[in-house]
Amino acid sequence: MTWKNQKKILMAVLVMLIALLSLAIGVSFGTSYEKESLIEVLFPALGVVGNWVAGIGAIAAVFTSLWLADNQRKLNTEEIDVKFNLVVSPPDMTSRLMVYAVSKGNRPANVKSLSIYSADSTVAMWVKDLDPQSSHLPIVMPYGHDARFLLVRGTESYINGYVKEHCGGNYSGLRMQLNTTLGSFFVPFSSEILEHLRNPGANKTS
């Protein structure tokens, strides 16, 4: 169960406890006021209030421990910010596809591969080749380290072939995935990249 769901459940339990406490106090005073003096009713009611306060304190302690545990879990996981955009490079200054990644988590990220995936397909396309100017895979990225993965010319034609053969010609669900030993981080294809893929000149290998 995620921390968000745990928080909702604990808040619901806390609200129920407060509501029941208010009901118990109201019923106690309402049924006893005519038969006994206020002092004889007040002290037992205060005892009940003390028990309920102790219960609420226990709930708060559980709430705090779960919050601390979730924060610790977040600190011990990989966190990578991934961007996928177009760049130009001398000498030809033609548009190229590039993945830019920054490690923001306390745990070093062991990046193994890049792949392209679509919600309209059951298979992913592995990005096999990178430009010599690119960062090399696999790569370990500690906190604050970045990497630039420049895709080779002609990758566009393979992406178009992947969409045609495995995605029913639908480009809308495409995303670039950066895969580590512990998980995957992805970014959707932007409208600029989709327009670039449809440009006949971008599909040339040289």
C-alpha distance (Angstrom), angle and dihedral (degrees) to the residues before:
residue distance angle dihedral
M1 . . .
T2 3.82 . .
W3 3.80 124.0 .
K4 3.81 89.8 -112.6
N5 3.82 91.9 58.5
Q6 3.80 92.3 42.5
K7 3.80 89.6 53.3
K8 3.80 91.9 51.5
I9 3.81 92.1 50.5
L10 3.82 93.7 47.4
M11 3.79 91.9 48.1
A12 3.79 90.4 50.2
V13 3.83 90.8 50.4
L14 3.82 90.7 48.7
V15 3.80 92.5 51.0
M16 3.82 90.5 48.5
L17 3.82 91.2 50.7
I18 3.79 92.3 50.6
A19 3.80 91.2 47.2
L20 3.82 92.3 49.4
L21 3.80 90.6 46.5
S22 3.78 91.1 52.9
L23 3.80 90.3 47.5
A24 3.81 92.4 49.5
I25 3.81 92.6 50.8
G26 3.77 92.3 46.8
V27 3.80 93.5 48.9
S28 3.81 91.9 45.3
F29 3.77 94.0 53.9
G30 3.77 94.1 37.6
T31 3.81 95.3 54.6
S32 3.79 98.7 36.2
Y33 3.76 105.2 39.7
E34 3.80 96.1 83.3
K35 3.84 95.1 47.2
E36 3.77 103.3 41.6
S37 3.75 138.3 29.7
L38 3.78 120.3 -92.1
I39 3.84 92.7 -108.5
E40 3.81 92.9 53.6
V41 3.80 89.4 52.9
L42 3.79 98.0 38.7
F43 3.83 99.6 59.1
P44 3.85 95.9 52.1
A45 3.78 89.0 45.2
L46 3.80 90.5 52.3
G47 3.82 88.5 51.2
V48 3.79 89.5 54.6
V49 3.81 89.7 47.8
G50 3.81 89.9 53.2
N51 3.79 91.5 53.2
W52 3.77 91.2 49.2
V53 3.81 92.0 47.6
A54 3.80 89.0 52.4
G55 3.80 89.6 51.1
I56 3.79 91.7 49.8
G57 3.81 88.9 49.3
A58 3.81 89.9 53.8
I59 3.81 90.0 50.8
A60 3.80 89.5 49.7
A61 3.81 90.3 51.2
V62 3.81 90.7 52.5
F63 3.80 89.6 46.7
T64 3.82 91.1 52.5
S65 3.80 94.8 46.4
L66 3.81 91.7 50.7
W67 3.80 90.7 48.3
L68 3.81 91.5 51.1
A69 3.80 91.3 47.0
D70 3.81 91.3 50.9
N71 3.80 91.6 49.1
Q72 3.80 90.1 50.4
R73 3.81 90.2 49.7
K74 3.80 90.4 52.7
L75 3.79 91.2 49.8
N76 3.81 90.6 53.0
T77 3.81 96.8 51.2
E78 3.78 132.7 84.5
E79 3.79 117.7 -100.0
I80 3.80 120.1 -173.1
D81 3.78 127.7 174.7
V82 3.82 108.2 -146.8
K83 3.81 127.2 -164.8
F84 3.81 126.7 -177.4
N85 3.78 117.1 -164.8
L86 3.79 148.2 136.2
V87 3.79 123.3 -87.6
V88 3.79 135.4 175.8
S89 3.77 124.8 -136.4
P90 3.83 133.4 -168.6
P91 2.92 140.9 -77.3
D92 3.82 98.2 30.5
M93 3.84 96.4 21.3
T94 3.80 92.5 -149.1
S95 3.80 119.6 154.7
R96 3.80 114.9 -92.3
L97 3.80 134.4 -175.0
M98 3.81 115.8 -113.2
V99 3.81 135.0 176.9
Y100 3.80 116.2 -150.2
A101 3.82 119.3 -165.3
V102 3.82 133.4 -176.4
S103 3.81 124.4 -171.0
K104 3.83 111.0 -134.1
G105 3.81 101.6 165.5
N106 3.79 129.9 92.8
R107 3.80 90.9 -123.4
P108 3.84 114.4 75.1
A109 3.81 112.2 -114.2
N110 3.80 117.3 -130.7
V111 3.81 102.0 -152.3
K112 3.81 111.4 -158.8
S113 3.82 108.2 170.6
L114 3.79 151.0 -17.3
S115 3.77 124.0 -120.1
I116 3.79 139.4 172.2
Y117 3.77 118.3 -131.6
S118 3.80 135.2 -179.3
A119 3.79 131.1 -160.5
D120 3.80 85.9 -135.7
S121 3.80 93.9 60.0
T122 3.80 137.2 64.6
V123 3.82 93.3 -149.6
A124 3.78 133.7 56.7
M125 3.79 128.4 -137.4
W126 3.79 113.4 -123.2
V127 3.82 114.8 -139.2
K128 3.80 98.4 -132.3
D129 3.82 104.6 176.2
L130 3.79 133.6 44.2
D131 3.79 130.2 -171.2
P132 3.85 115.7 -96.8
Q133 3.83 88.1 -117.6
S134 3.81 89.4 60.0
S135 3.79 129.4 96.6
H136 3.79 110.1 -94.4
L137 3.79 127.6 -112.3
P138 2.95 133.7 -98.7
I139 3.79 96.9 41.2
V140 3.82 134.1 167.2
M141 3.80 112.7 -138.2
P142 3.85 117.4 -165.1
Y143 3.79 120.7 -166.3
G144 3.81 112.3 -54.5
H145 3.80 96.0 12.8
D146 3.80 120.5 125.5
A147 3.80 136.9 -162.9
R148 3.80 135.4 -162.4
F149 3.78 119.7 -150.1
L150 3.81 111.3 -166.1
L151 3.80 111.9 -165.3
V152 3.81 118.3 -136.9
R153 3.79 121.1 -106.1
G154 3.76 112.0 -88.1
T155 3.81 95.3 35.4
E156 3.79 85.7 115.6
S157 3.82 91.2 66.2
Y158 3.81 90.7 53.2
I159 3.80 91.0 49.1
N160 3.80 90.2 50.8
G161 3.80 89.7 49.3
Y162 3.81 90.6 49.8
V163 3.81 91.1 51.8
K164 3.80 92.0 48.0
E165 3.81 96.7 46.7
H166 3.82 102.8 33.5
C167 3.82 107.9 19.8
G168 3.79 102.2 46.7
G169 3.80 90.1 -113.5
N170 3.82 91.8 -63.4
Y171 3.82 115.0 137.5
S172 3.81 98.1 177.0
G173 3.81 97.4 88.5
L174 3.80 97.8 49.3
R175 3.79 119.5 127.8
M176 3.79 136.4 169.5
Q177 3.82 114.0 -126.0
L178 3.78 128.0 -157.8
N179 3.80 108.1 -158.5
T180 3.80 125.3 -153.3
T181 3.79 132.2 178.2
L182 3.82 89.2 -96.4
G183 3.79 104.2 37.5
S184 3.79 148.7 -42.0
F185 3.79 134.7 -81.1
F186 3.78 120.1 -161.2
V187 3.79 144.6 -176.1
P188 3.85 126.5 -163.9
F189 3.77 121.2 -116.3
S190 3.81 109.5 -97.2
S191 3.79 123.6 -131.4
E192 3.83 89.1 -107.5
I193 3.82 91.7 56.5
L194 3.80 92.2 46.3
E195 3.79 89.8 52.0
H196 3.81 89.3 48.1
L197 3.82 91.1 53.1
R198 3.80 90.4 56.0
N199 3.81 91.7 52.4
P200 3.85 107.7 103.9
G201 3.81 91.0 -147.4
A202 3.81 92.2 59.5
N203 3.81 92.2 61.3
K204 3.78 95.4 65.8
T205 3.79 116.5 109.2
S206 3.79 94.5 -147.9
